[in-house]
Amino acid sequence: MLKGKTAVVTGASRGIGRAIALKLAEQGANVVVNYVHSETEGQKLVEEMIGLGVRALAVKADVSIFDEAAQLIACAKEEFGSVDILVNNAGITRDGLIMRMSEEDFNRVVQVNLNGVFNCSRHAVPLMVKQRSGRVINITSVAGMVGNAGQVNYAAAKAGIVGLTKSLAKEVGSRGITVNAIAPGFIETDMTAVLTDKVKDTLKESIALKHFGKPENIADTVIFLASDTGEYITGQVICVDGGMVF
């Protein structure tokens, strides 16, 4: 479905990012796996994807830093010749009530989660404009749509991604580029694994389907948006949350 395409996935060494990168490879795309700390996991994923018959490359870069994001996109272009799909997935949390939240914790979450999307898009979009085609897929969160106590930094950054997505979609639509966002709900990842069973049960009551999602649910949505099937969808936020936000 995506044979010959090149995808860059930020924060791809584990969790949702890993599932997205692997699913893109399964669909025939060459994939650049971006990581910051998890080099071993990133290299393992690259080997797994090469085993699927595609080309893959792991690149260390902190996407919150403008020049490192530029180097990430440049590596993809140099190695594979194009950047057809950009999945801005990298994100962190530093939760806490605002009365106790430090300026550093607020700023760092915004720098990674929101500035990272801008930085990578800023460097990838000009390549897509020249190609007159491309897919930008941003991973936001339902927290950016409805808020969440103890996450003013995270929710603000994720809400910013929604505005960025819609604005960029209007800028580049005439060049054959679509820009969309996916808003996951509670997904089975390292972040949710640390929750107690009691907390998990309480959270599941807020979900219409009464269970957490899997990283593959997000990955499948990325494939839909990245493929020709999603060619007439842009500027949208798709909630993959089991029915948390209606």
Backbone hydrogen bonds in HBPLUS format (Angstrom, degrees):
<---DONOR---> <-ACCEPTOR-->    atom                        ^
c    i                          cat <-CA-CA->   ^        H-A-AA   ^      H-
h    n   atom  resd res      DA  || num        DHA   H-A  angle D-A-AA Bond
n    s   type  num  typ     dist DA aas  dist angle  dist       angle   num
A0002-LEU N   A0027-GLN O   2.81 MM  25  5.40 161.9  1.84 155.0 153.8     1
A0005-LYS N   A0002-LEU O   3.03 MM   3  5.58 162.7  2.06 139.6 141.5     2
A0030-ASN N   A0005-LYS O   2.85 MM  25  6.17 163.2  1.88 171.2 166.8     3
A0084-ASP N   A0006-THR O   2.92 MM  78  5.24 142.4  2.07 135.4 147.4     4
A0085-ILE N   A0006-THR O   2.98 MM  79  6.24 148.8  2.08 156.7 156.8     5
A0007-ALA N   A0030-ASN O   2.80 MM  23  6.17 163.8  1.83 164.4 169.8     6
A0032-VAL N   A0007-ALA O   2.78 MM  25  6.19 157.9  1.83 160.0 167.7     7
A0008-VAL N   A0085-ILE O   2.82 MM  77  6.25 155.0  1.88 157.1 163.8     8
A0087-VAL N   A0008-VAL O   2.81 MM  79  6.11 173.1  1.81 173.5 174.3     9
A0009-VAL N   A0032-VAL O   3.09 MM  23  6.28 173.4  2.10 172.4 170.3    10
A0034-ASN N   A0009-VAL O   3.09 MM  25  6.05 160.3  2.13 168.9 163.9    11
A0010-THR N   A0087-VAL O   3.08 MM  77  6.43 168.2  2.09 175.6 176.0    12
A0012-ALA N   A0034-ASN O   2.84 MM  22  5.54 154.7  1.91 158.2 166.8    13
A0018-ARG N   A0014-ARG O   3.22 MM   4  4.60 156.8  2.28 105.1 107.8    14
A0019-ALA N   A0015-GLY O   3.18 MM   4  6.51 162.3  2.21 152.4 156.9    15
A0020-ILE N   A0016-ILE O   2.95 MM   4  6.20 156.7  2.00 153.1 159.7    16
A0021-ALA N   A0017-GLY O   2.95 MM   4  6.17 168.6  1.96 153.2 155.7    17
A0022-LEU N   A0018-ARG O   2.95 MM   4  6.12 166.3  1.97 154.1 157.9    18
A0023-LYS N   A0019-ALA O   2.99 MM   4  6.08 157.1  2.05 143.8 150.2    19
A0024-LEU N   A0020-ILE O   2.96 MM   4  6.19 155.6  2.02 152.3 158.9    20
A0025-ALA N   A0021-ALA O   3.05 MM   4  6.33 154.7  2.12 146.3 153.0    21
A0026-GLU N   A0022-LEU O   2.91 MM   4  6.18 152.7  1.98 146.3 154.3    22
A0027-GLN N   A0023-LYS O   3.11 MM   4  6.36 133.1  2.34 136.9 148.4    23
A0027-GLN N   A0024-LEU O   3.14 MM   3  5.13 131.8  2.38  93.3 106.3    24
A0029-ALA N   A0024-LEU O   3.05 MM   5  5.54 157.3  2.10 150.9 143.7    25
A0028-GLY N   A0025-ALA O   2.90 MM   3  5.05 161.0  1.94 109.0 113.5    26
A0031-VAL N   A0055-ARG O   3.11 MM  24  6.69 145.2  2.24 150.7 154.6    27
A0057-LEU N   A0031-VAL O   3.03 MM  26  6.53 149.5  2.13 154.8 160.3    28
A0033-VAL N   A0057-LEU O   2.69 MM  24  5.99 157.4  1.74 155.9 163.1    29
A0059-VAL N   A0033-VAL O   2.81 MM  26  6.09 160.9  1.85 152.8 157.1    30
A0035-TYR N   A0059-VAL O   3.17 MM  24  6.43 151.6  2.25 142.4 145.7    31
A0061-ALA N   A0035-TYR O   2.96 MM  26  6.24 156.0  2.02 160.6 168.5    32
A0039-GLU N   A0037-HIS O   3.00 MM   2  5.89 135.5  2.21 105.2  92.9    33
A0042-GLY N   A0038-SER O   2.93 MM   4  6.10 154.3  2.00 147.8 155.9    34
A0043-GLN N   A0039-GLU O   2.90 MM   4  6.13 159.1  1.94 155.0 159.3    35
A0044-LYS N   A0040-THR O   3.01 MM   4  6.23 154.6  2.08 146.7 154.0    36
A0045-LEU N   A0041-GLU O   3.00 MM   4  6.21 156.0  2.06 146.2 152.3    37
A0046-VAL N   A0042-GLY O   3.04 MM   4  6.31 154.2  2.11 144.3 151.3    38
A0047-GLU N   A0043-GLN O   3.02 MM   4  6.29 160.2  2.06 148.9 153.3    39
A0048-GLU N   A0044-LYS O   2.99 MM   4  6.25 151.9  2.07 145.3 153.4    40
A0049-MET N   A0045-LEU O   2.93 MM   4  6.20 155.8  1.99 151.8 158.0    41
A0050-ILE N   A0046-VAL O   2.90 MM   4  6.14 156.6  1.95 152.4 159.1    42
A0051-GLY N   A0047-GLU O   3.09 MM   4  6.27 144.8  2.22 138.1 147.1    43
A0052-LEU N   A0049-MET O   2.88 MM   3  5.07 148.6  1.98 102.7 113.0    44
A0053-GLY N   A0050-ILE O   2.93 MM   3  5.28 161.4  1.97 111.4 116.9    45
A0065-ILE N   A0062-ASP O   2.98 MM   3  5.78 167.4  1.99 125.1 129.1    46
A0068-GLU N   A0065-ILE O   3.07 MM   3  5.42 121.6  2.42 106.9 121.6    47
A0069-ALA N   A0065-ILE O   3.02 MM   4  6.29 154.6  2.08 160.1 168.2    48
A0070-ALA N   A0066-PHE O   3.06 MM   4  6.35 149.0  2.16 143.3 152.3    49
A0071-GLN N   A0067-ASP O   3.01 MM   4  6.28 151.6  2.09 141.6 148.5    50
A0072-LEU N   A0068-GLU O   2.98 MM   4  6.22 150.1  2.07 142.3 150.2    51
A0073-ILE N   A0069-ALA O   3.13 MM   4  6.43 165.5  2.15 152.9 154.4    52
A0074-ALA N   A0070-ALA O   2.92 MM   4  6.08 156.6  1.97 146.9 154.6    53
A0075-CYS N   A0071-GLN O   2.86 MM   4  6.01 151.2  1.94 145.8 152.6    54
A0076-ALA N   A0072-LEU O   3.20 MM   4  6.52 155.1  2.26 145.2 151.3    55
A0077-LYS N   A0073-ILE O   3.00 MM   4  6.30 161.6  2.03 152.1 156.7    56
A0078-GLU N   A0074-ALA O   2.88 MM   4  6.03 161.6  1.91 150.2 155.5    57
A0079-GLU N   A0075-CYS O   2.91 MM   4  5.96 158.5  1.96 147.2 153.1    58
A0080-PHE N   A0076-ALA O   2.92 MM   4  5.84 165.9  1.94 149.8 154.3    59
A0081-GLY N   A0077-LYS O   2.75 MM   4  4.63 138.6  1.92 123.1 132.2    60
A0135-ARG N   A0084-ASP O   2.87 MM  51  6.25 143.7  2.01 148.8 160.7    61
A0086-LEU N   A0135-ARG O   2.85 MM  49  6.27 162.2  1.88 164.4 170.5    62
A0137-ILE N   A0086-LEU O   2.81 MM  51  6.14 169.3  1.82 170.2 172.2    63
A0088-ASN N   A0137-ILE O   2.90 MM  49  6.26 143.8  2.03 144.9 156.4    64
A0139-ILE N   A0088-ASN O   2.95 MM  51  6.03 171.3  1.96 153.7 151.5    65
A0096-GLY N   A0150-GLY O   2.85 MM  54  4.57 161.9  1.88 133.4 137.8    66
A0100-ARG N   A0097-LEU O   2.87 MM   3  5.57 155.2  1.93 120.8 128.4    67
A0101-MET N   A0097-LEU O   2.96 MM   4  5.99 123.1  2.30 144.0 158.4    68
A0106-PHE N   A0102-SER O   3.10 MM   4  6.44 154.9  2.17 149.3 156.0    69
A0107-ASN N   A0103-GLU O   2.89 MM   4  6.05 175.5  1.89 156.4 157.9    70
A0108-ARG N   A0104-GLU O   2.85 MM   4  5.87 164.0  1.88 151.0 155.8    71
A0110-VAL N   A0106-PHE O   3.22 MM   4  6.48 162.8  2.25 151.9 156.9    72
A0111-GLN N   A0107-ASN O   2.80 MM   4  5.97 157.6  1.85 152.9 160.0    73
A0112-VAL N   A0108-ARG O   3.05 MM   4  6.25 162.8  2.08 151.1 154.0    74
A0113-ASN N   A0109-VAL O   2.88 MM   4  5.80 158.7  1.92 150.1 154.9    75
A0114-LEU N   A0110-VAL O   2.92 MM   4  5.21 151.9  2.00 130.3 139.1    76
A0115-ASN N   A0110-VAL O   3.02 MM   5  6.45 163.9  2.04 154.5 159.8    77
A0116-GLY N   A0111-GLN O   3.06 MM   5  6.37 119.3  2.45 135.3 151.6    78
A0117-VAL N   A0114-LEU O   3.06 MM   3  5.29 125.9  2.36 102.1 115.2    79
A0118-PHE N   A0114-LEU O   3.17 MM   4  6.59 161.0  2.20 153.0 157.8    80
A0119-ASN N   A0115-ASN O   2.76 MM   4  5.97 172.6  1.77 161.0 162.9    81
A0120-CYS N   A0116-GLY O   3.12 MM   4  6.18 173.2  2.12 145.9 147.8    82
A0121-SER N   A0117-VAL O   3.02 MM   4  5.99 159.9  2.06 145.1 151.6    83
A0122-ARG N   A0118-PHE O   2.72 MM   4  5.74 158.8  1.76 156.9 163.2    84
A0123-HIS N   A0119-ASN O   3.35 MM   4  6.59 144.0  2.49 140.3 147.5    85
A0124-ALA N   A0120-CYS O   2.94 MM   4  6.08 146.4  2.06 147.1 157.2    86
A0125-VAL N   A0121-SER O   2.88 MM   4  5.55 168.2  1.90 148.5 151.9    87
A0127-LEU N   A0124-ALA O   3.07 MM   3  5.49 126.1  2.37 109.2 122.5    88
A0128-MET N   A0124-ALA O   3.17 MM   4  6.54 153.6  2.24 148.7 156.7    89
A0128-MET N   A0125-VAL O   2.98 MM   3  4.93 111.9  2.46  96.0 112.8    90
A0129-VAL N   A0125-VAL O   2.79 MM   4  6.07 153.6  1.86 158.5 166.6    91
A0130-LYS N   A0126-PRO O   3.16 MM   4  6.37 156.2  2.22 141.3 146.2    92
A0131-GLN N   A0127-LEU O   3.10 MM   4  6.39 147.1  2.21 140.3 149.6    93
A0132-ARG N   A0128-MET O   2.73 MM   4  5.79 123.7  2.05 138.9 155.5    94
A0133-SER N   A0128-MET O   3.17 MM   5  5.45 154.5  2.24 146.0 149.9    95
A0178-THR N   A0134-GLY O   3.11 MM  44  6.51 155.2  2.17 153.2 151.5    96
A0136-VAL N   A0178-THR O   2.93 MM  42  6.26 164.4  1.95 158.2 163.4    97
A0180-ASN N   A0136-VAL O   2.99 MM  44  6.45 158.7  2.04 162.5 166.0    98
A0138-ASN N   A0180-ASN O   2.86 MM  42  6.27 165.4  1.88 153.4 156.4    99
A0182-ILE N   A0138-ASN O   2.84 MM  44  6.28 152.5  1.92 158.6 165.8   100
A0140-THR N   A0182-ILE O   2.82 MM  42  5.82 149.9  1.91 145.1 154.6   101
A0144-GLY N   A0141-SER O   3.01 MM   3  5.41 145.3  2.14 107.4 116.4   102
A0142-VAL N   A0184-PRO O   3.21 MM  42  6.14 155.0  2.27 156.7 150.1   103
A0145-MET N   A0142-VAL O   2.96 MM   3  5.14 156.0  2.02 105.6 113.5   104
A0146-VAL N   A0142-VAL O   3.02 MM   4  6.31 152.8  2.10 157.8 164.9   105
A0147-GLY N   A0143-ALA O   2.80 MM   4  4.56 136.8  1.99 121.3 129.7   106
A0151-GLN N   A0148-ASN O   3.02 MM   3  5.56 140.1  2.19 146.7 144.8   107
A0155-ALA N   A0151-GLN O   2.77 MM   4  5.75 169.9  1.78 158.2 161.6   108
A0156-ALA N   A0152-VAL O   3.10 MM   4  5.82 150.4  2.19 127.1 135.4   109
A0157-ALA N   A0153-ASN O   3.05 MM   4  6.23 160.7  2.08 146.9 152.0   110
A0158-LYS N   A0154-TYR O   2.91 MM   4  6.13 163.0  1.94 153.0 158.0   111
A0159-ALA N   A0155-ALA O   2.84 MM   4  5.94 149.4  1.94 144.2 152.6   112
A0160-GLY N   A0156-ALA O   2.95 MM   4  6.13 147.7  2.05 140.6 149.7   113
A0161-ILE N   A0157-ALA O   3.09 MM   4  6.46 139.7  2.25 140.5 151.0   114
A0162-VAL N   A0159-ALA O   3.09 MM   3  5.20 122.8  2.43  96.6 110.6   115
A0163-GLY N   A0159-ALA O   3.29 MM   4  6.75 157.7  2.34 150.4 154.6   116
A0164-LEU N   A0160-GLY O   2.91 MM   4  6.14 160.3  1.95 151.7 157.8   117
A0165-THR N   A0161-ILE O   2.82 MM   4  5.93 160.4  1.85 148.8 154.1   118
A0166-LYS N   A0162-VAL O   3.10 MM   4  6.35 167.0  2.12 152.6 154.8   119
A0167-SER N   A0163-GLY O   3.03 MM   4  6.13 159.9  2.08 147.6 153.5   120
A0168-LEU N   A0164-LEU O   2.87 MM   4  5.95 168.6  1.88 155.4 158.9   121
A0169-ALA N   A0165-THR O   2.98 MM   4  6.06 153.4  2.05 145.7 153.2   122
A0170-LYS N   A0166-LYS O   3.36 MM   4  6.58 148.2  2.47 136.9 143.4   123
A0171-GLU N   A0167-SER O   3.15 MM   4  6.49 141.6  2.31 141.2 152.2   124
A0171-GLU N   A0168-LEU O   3.05 MM   3  4.93 121.3  2.41  92.2 107.7   125
A0172-VAL N   A0168-LEU O   3.09 MM   4  6.27 157.7  2.14 159.4 162.1   126
A0173-GLY N   A0169-ALA O   3.12 MM   4  5.63 127.0  2.42 140.3 147.5   127
A0175-ARG N   A0172-VAL O   2.97 MM   3  5.39 155.3  2.03 113.3 121.4   128
A0176-GLY N   A0173-GLY O   3.16 MM   3  5.53 156.1  2.22 118.6 117.9   129
A0235-GLY N   A0179-VAL O   2.70 MM  56  5.63 160.6  1.74 152.6 157.6   130
A0181-ALA N   A0236-GLN O   2.83 MM  55  6.17 163.8  1.86 164.7 168.8   131
A0238-ILE N   A0181-ALA O   2.88 MM  57  6.30 163.9  1.91 152.5 152.3   132
A0183-ALA N   A0238-ILE O   2.83 MM  55  5.89 166.2  1.85 137.4 141.5   133
A0240-VAL N   A0183-ALA O   2.96 MM  57  5.94 157.6  2.01 128.5 135.2   134
A0185-GLY N   A0240-VAL O   3.11 MM  55  6.21 138.2  2.30 134.3 125.0   135
A0213-GLY N   A0186-PHE O   2.89 MM  27  6.24 166.6  1.91 156.3 154.8   136
A0189-THR N   A0187-ILE O   2.91 MM   2  5.87 106.6  2.46 118.0 102.1   137
A0188-GLU N   A0213-GLY O   2.82 MM  25  6.09 158.2  1.87 150.6 152.7   138
A0193-ALA N   A0189-THR O   2.95 MM   4  6.08 139.7  2.12 147.8 160.4   139
A0195-LEU N   A0192-THR O   3.15 MM   3  5.50 160.9  2.19 110.7 116.6   140
A0200-LYS N   A0196-THR O   2.92 MM   4  6.22 163.5  1.95 154.7 159.8   141
A0201-ASP N   A0197-ASP O   2.87 MM   4  6.07 160.7  1.91 149.9 154.6   142
A0202-THR N   A0198-LYS O   3.07 MM   4  6.30 154.2  2.13 144.4 151.2   143
A0203-LEU N   A0199-VAL O   2.92 MM   4  6.19 161.3  1.96 154.2 159.1   144
A0204-LYS N   A0200-LYS O   2.91 MM   4  6.13 153.9  1.97 150.9 158.2   145
A0205-GLU N   A0202-THR O   3.19 MM   3  5.39 136.5  2.39  98.8 110.3   146
A0206-SER N   A0203-LEU O   2.96 MM   3  5.46 150.5  2.04 111.1 120.0   147
A0207-ILE N   A0204-LYS O   3.08 MM   3  5.18 161.5  2.12 106.8 111.9   148
A0210-LYS N   A0207-ILE O   2.97 MM   3  5.00 149.8  2.06 104.3 114.1   149
A0208-ALA N   A0243-GLY O   3.24 MM  35  4.73 156.4  2.30 104.0 111.1   150
A0209-LEU N   A0242-GLY O   2.99 MM  33  5.29 144.8  2.12 153.6 162.1   151
A0217-ASN N   A0214-LYS O   2.86 MM   3  5.43 144.5  1.98 116.0 125.9   152
A0218-ILE N   A0215-PRO O   3.09 MM   3  5.42 127.1  2.38 104.1 116.4   153
A0219-ALA N   A0215-PRO O   3.02 MM   4  6.37 159.9  2.07 148.6 155.0   154
A0220-ASP N   A0216-GLU O   2.84 MM   4  5.97 156.5  1.90 147.7 152.4   155
A0221-THR N   A0218-ILE O   3.12 MM   3  5.21 120.7  2.48  96.7 111.3   156
A0222-VAL N   A0218-ILE O   3.02 MM   4  6.39 149.9  2.11 148.7 157.6   157
A0223-ILE N   A0219-ALA O   3.02 MM   4  6.37 158.4  2.07 151.7 156.7   158
A0224-PHE N   A0220-ASP O   3.08 MM   4  6.37 156.0  2.14 143.2 149.4   159
A0225-LEU N   A0221-THR O   3.05 MM   4  6.34 160.5  2.09 149.6 153.8   160
A0226-ALA N   A0222-VAL O   2.79 MM   4  5.94 149.2  1.89 152.3 162.1   161
A0227-SER N   A0223-ILE O   3.00 MM   4  5.94 138.3  2.18 146.9 154.4   162
A0230-GLY N   A0227-SER O   3.16 MM   3  5.83 148.4  2.27 114.6 120.9   163
A0231-GLU N   A0228-ASP O   3.13 MM   3  5.03 161.8  2.16 114.4 112.9   164
A0233-ILE N   A0230-GLY O   3.20 MM   3  5.52 154.9  2.27 123.6 121.2   165
